[in-house]
Amino acid sequence: MVGNPVAGAQVVLWRELVNQSSFQQVAQTATNSAGRYSFTLKPGSVMTDQAWYVTSNGMRSSTVHQQVAALVALAASTRSTVVGQTIVLHGHVTPAHAGQVVLVEVRHAGAWRVMARPRLGHGSTYSLSHRFAKPGAVVFRAVLPGDSFNVRSTSPAVTVTVTH
């Protein structure tokens, strides 16, 4: 907020979540002796895109739009296998996006290509089987496309080594 800092002034934090039609008061604090303030939110309290502003002494800050990435996990039932063997790729998305599609991609010739589109289950989990046709190191990742709640989010890559 722009203005002359005043010690002891009340500052109110306002937030608007996705799909809300108005801002709600979240917290309040007082400025310190230098006229500064800060807000600390509990871990896990910011899990979706949202907008923020503060008010104090009849003034209102500009609105800050915060974009949040979901946590996308991907794991393989094994990190090494043989040609023709089936493995299971599985993972989850936090916060929950049950019913949405996650893209499982494979790295091929320097580019990512979608190989499967499993739907997230009730617990925001997914699973799929994959069989390898040829040997080599195969790199996978999972991608949650951006939506009104979170920006496009990607898991860390997982490498599976396939031998004869």
N, C-alpha and C positions, 0 to 999 in steps of 0.2 A: 504494500500500500504506500502511496506517495503522500507525504505530508511531514509536519514537524513531529518527531518522536516525543511522546509524553509518557513519563514514568507512571505506572499504576493504571493505565487506561485499560478498560475491558475490551477484549478482542474476541469476536465470535466466528467460529468456523462453520461454513455452510457447505452441504454436499447434495448433488443431484445424481442419482443412480440411473442407469439405462432404464428406459420405460417408465420413469417417474415424470410427472408433469410439473413438479416444483421442487425447489431446494428445501432441505430439512436441516435444522440446526444439529450439529454433531458434537461440538465441544466449545468451551470458552476458557480463556486464560487472561492474565493481566500482563502488561508489558513490564519489563524489568527497569532498573534505574537508568538504563541507556535508551529506553523506549523501544526495546526489541522484544519479540515474542517468538515462540515456536510451539508446534503441536507434534506430539508423538502418538501414533496410533498403534494398537496392539497388532502383533504379527497375525497375518491371515485376515485382517479386516479390509484389505484392499484387494479384491479378487476379480473385479470387473471394471470396464471402462466407466469413468465418472467425471463429473465436473465439480470444481471447488471455487469458493471465494471467501473472503473474510470481511467483516464489518467492524468499525470502531468509531466512536465519537461522530456518528452521522456520516461517515465515509464508507465507501464500498470499494474493494479491490477489483481489478479486472478478473474475469473468470479464467481459470486454468483448466484445460481439458487433459485428463490423464488417460493414457491408453495402457492397458495391462495385457501382458502375454500370459497365456495359460501355461501350466507345466505339463508337457507332453512326455510320456515315458515310453520307451520301446526296449524290449529284451528278446533274446532268442533262447530257445530251450537248450541249445548247445552252441558253442562258438566254433566247433569244427565238426565236419560230417563228410560223407562220401557221396559221389555221384549216385543219383537215384534214391537217396535217403530223404525222408521227409522230416522237417523240423517245424516247430511252432514258434511263430512270432506273436508276441502279446504285449500289452501295455495298458496304460490308463491316462486319463486327462483330468487335471485339477485346475479350476473348480469343475464340478460336474457339468457335462454337456451331453447327457444321456439322449439317445436317439439321433444325434448328429453323426455325420460320416467323418472318419479320419482317413487321410490318404497315406498309404504305406508306399514309399518310393524306393527305387533301387538306383544306384549310381551306375550309369552305363555310358562309356565313351565320353566321360567328362561332364555328363548332364544327368539330372535327376529325372526319372520316368516313373509315373504312377503304375504300380503293379497290382494294387488291390485297394478297395474302398470299403473296409469293414465299418459297420454301424456300431456306435458306442452303446453298450448295454446299460442296464439299470444303474450299475455302480460306476458308470463312465469308463468301463473297461472294454477291450477288444482282443480278439485272437483270430489267427488264421494259420493254415498249414501251407508250407511251400516245399516243393521238391526241386532239387538241382539237377540240371541236365549236363553240365560240364564243370570241370575243375576250375579253381581260381579263388581269389578273395572277392567276396560279394559284400557290398556296403549298402545298408538299409537305413532309412530314417522314417519317422512318422510326422505328418503335418496336419495340424488342425487349421482349416481355412478360417480367415477372419470372419467375425460376425458382429452383431451389435453389442456383444458382451466383452469380447477379447479380440486383440489384433491377431493376425496370422502367427501361429506358434509352431515351432519345430523341435523335435526331440534331438538329443545327441545321436550321432551316427553309431551303428552297430555293425561290426564286421564279422562275417562267417567265412571260415576257410573250408573250401571244398576240395577233396582229393579223390583219386581213383580208387 
